[in-house]
Amino acid sequence: MSSSRPNLSSSESDRRSASTATDTTKCQGEITEQADEPVGEGYSELSSRRANLGCGTDYIDGFHNVDVRNVAADQNVDLNDLPWPWADDTFDLVLLDNVLEHLDDPQLALTECARVVEIGGEVVVRCPYPFSPGAFRTDHKAFLHPSEFLDGGHYTIPDFELVEWDVTTVRLGRLFPTKESALWLCDTFGMFGISSWEVRLRVREEAIVPDTS
């Protein structure tokens, strides 16, 4: 089913509207074969410079939808097979919606995002909160926490700067006035008060070199 998602944020820049105005049509069960050579901005089968990686059945109009499974996607790619089949700076926005926790190496996947997204472009990551029931699916390979991207997060994501972050609260988590207090409560007491979290990252011109002294 096509979707008008994602609600990435009200701060989405108008500068991308021209580059993402290309009309897209949902493939009816037909999958584009993975290219033998890296493809870039001029690749005729890229339906958009916005990528929805690991789309599953959540096809988003206006995005280049990618999945490994035999679903209605624009391109069939195994995200565990590195490097990804796109040239540097192919996209200006990548969405990973409940995808990183399925991959063999989430950090390497983020490194690939930094390569295929242009400088100044953005990557949006959504994952289940570690104490939520949704985090315990048998096909998940990692528990991921937003702290990876908050204070000190440049150690794990040196190619990005944090633009914004948020959590989706449930149950007792909704009683707290801020996302910071809800996250503290759930982290401290191991409570199911958050169902998922989201970060928006921007690709830096130069990666941060961690101070190891």
C-alpha positions in Angstrom: 0.0 0.0 0.0 1.3 3.4 -0.9 1.9 5.9 1.9 2.3 9.6 2.2 4.9 9.1 5.0 7.2 10.0 6.5 6.5 12.9 8.8 10.2 13.6 9.0 9.8 17.1 10.5 8.4 20.5 9.9 11.9 21.7 9.4 12.3 19.9 6.1 14.0 22.4 3.8 12.3 23.8 0.7 15.5 23.4 -1.2 14.8 19.7 -1.8 11.4 20.2 -3.4 12.8 20.7 -6.9 15.0 17.6 -6.7 12.2 15.4 -5.4 9.4 16.5 -7.7 9.9 13.6 -10.1 6.6 11.6 -10.5 7.0 8.1 -9.3 4.8 5.0 -10.0 4.6 2.0 -7.7 5.9 -1.1 -9.2 3.2 -3.8 -9.3 5.2 -6.7 -7.9 8.1 -5.9 -10.3 11.6 -5.4 -8.9 14.5 -3.7 -10.6 17.6 -5.9 -10.7 20.5 -4.7 -8.7 23.0 -2.8 -10.9 26.4 -4.4 -11.6 28.1 -0.9 -11.4 27.4 1.9 -8.9 24.7 4.2 -10.0 24.5 7.9 -9.3 22.2 10.9 -9.8 21.9 10.3 -13.5 20.8 6.7 -13.2 17.5 6.5 -15.1 16.0 4.0 -12.8 16.4 6.1 -9.7 12.9 7.4 -9.1 14.0 10.0 -6.6 17.0 11.4 -4.8 15.2 10.4 -1.5 15.7 6.8 -0.6 13.5 4.6 1.6 15.9 1.8 2.4 14.5 -1.5 3.7 11.0 -0.3 2.7 9.3 -3.7 3.1 5.6 -3.2 2.2 5.8 0.5 3.3 6.1 2.0 -0.2 6.4 5.8 0.0 5.5 7.9 -3.0 8.3 10.4 -3.9 11.0 8.1 -2.6 13.3 5.5 -4.3 12.0 2.5 -2.4 14.6 -0.3 -1.8 14.2 -3.8 -0.2 15.9 -7.2 -0.4 12.6 -9.1 -0.3 10.3 -9.8 -3.2 8.0 -6.8 -2.5 6.8 -3.9 -4.6 10.0 -1.9 -4.5 11.8 0.3 -7.0 15.1 -1.7 -6.6 16.1 -4.9 -5.0 19.2 -4.5 -2.8 20.7 -6.5 0.1 21.8 -3.8 2.5 24.2 -6.3 4.2 26.1 -6.5 0.9 28.6 -3.7 1.1 29.4 -1.4 -0.6 25.9 -0.5 -1.7 25.3 -0.2 -5.4 25.1 3.6 -5.6 27.7 6.1 -6.3 28.9 8.7 -3.8 26.4 11.6 -3.2 23.5 9.8 -5.0 20.8 10.9 -2.5 20.0 14.0 -0.5 17.9 12.1 2.0 17.9 8.5 3.3 15.2 7.0 5.5 16.0 3.9 7.6 12.6 3.1 9.3 13.0 0.1 11.6 15.9 -1.2 9.4 19.2 -0.8 11.3 18.3 -3.4 13.9 17.9 -6.0 11.1 21.4 -5.4 9.6 24.6 -7.3 10.4 26.6 -4.1 11.2 24.5 -1.0 11.8 27.6 1.2 12.1 28.9 0.1 8.7 25.5 0.8 7.3 25.6 4.3 8.6 29.1 4.8 7.1 27.5 3.8 3.7 24.8 6.3 4.3 27.4 9.0 4.7 28.9 8.0 1.4 25.8 7.8 -0.7 24.2 10.9 0.8 25.6 14.3 -0.3 27.3 16.6 2.1 24.6 18.5 3.9 22.1 15.8 3.1 20.3 14.0 5.9 19.7 10.5 7.2 16.6 9.7 9.3 16.8 6.6 11.6 13.9 5.1 13.4 14.3 2.1 15.7 12.4 0.3 18.5 13.3 1.3 22.0 15.3 -1.5 23.7 12.8 -2.0 26.5 9.8 -2.2 24.1 8.3 -5.5 23.1 8.9 -4.6 19.4 12.7 -4.7 20.1 12.6 -8.5 20.8 11.7 -9.8 17.4 13.7 -12.8 16.4 14.8 -11.2 13.1 16.5 -8.3 15.0 20.3 -8.5 15.3 20.9 -5.6 17.6 19.3 -3.5 20.4 19.9 0.2 19.5 19.5 3.2 21.8 19.3 6.9 20.9 22.2 7.6 23.2 24.4 6.3 20.4 23.6 9.5 18.6 23.3 12.0 21.5 26.1 13.1 23.9 29.3 11.6 22.7 27.7 10.1 19.6 30.4 11.4 17.3 32.5 8.4 18.4 30.1 6.1 16.6 28.8 8.5 13.9 31.8 10.7 13.1 30.4 11.5 9.6 27.2 13.1 11.0 26.0 15.9 13.2 22.7 15.5 15.1 19.9 17.7 13.8 17.1 16.6 16.1 15.8 13.5 18.0 12.6 12.4 19.4 10.9 9.4 21.2 7.4 8.0 20.9 6.0 7.6 24.4 3.4 5.1 25.6 1.8 4.3 29.0 3.7 5.9 31.9 6.1 7.6 29.5 3.3 9.9 28.4 3.1 11.3 32.0 6.4 13.0 31.6 6.6 16.5 30.1 9.7 16.1 28.1 11.4 13.5 25.9 14.5 13.8 28.1 12.6 12.9 31.3 10.7 10.1 29.6 14.0 8.6 28.3 15.6 9.0 31.8 12.7 7.2 33.5 12.7 4.3 31.0 16.4 3.9 31.0 16.7 4.0 34.8 13.9 1.6 35.7 13.8 -0.5 32.5 10.3 0.5 31.8 8.2 0.2 28.7 7.3 3.9 28.4 8.8 4.4 25.0 8.0 2.4 21.9 10.4 3.9 19.4 13.0 6.6 18.9 14.1 8.7 15.9 17.1 10.8 15.0 17.8 13.1 12.1 21.4 13.3 11.1 23.2 15.6 8.7 26.3 14.6 6.7 29.3 16.6 7.7 31.7 18.1 5.3 34.5 16.5 7.3 34.2 13.6 9.7 35.1 14.2 13.4 38.3 12.6 14.4 37.8 11.3 18.0 40.4 12.5 20.6 42.0 9.3 21.8 44.7 11.0 23.9 
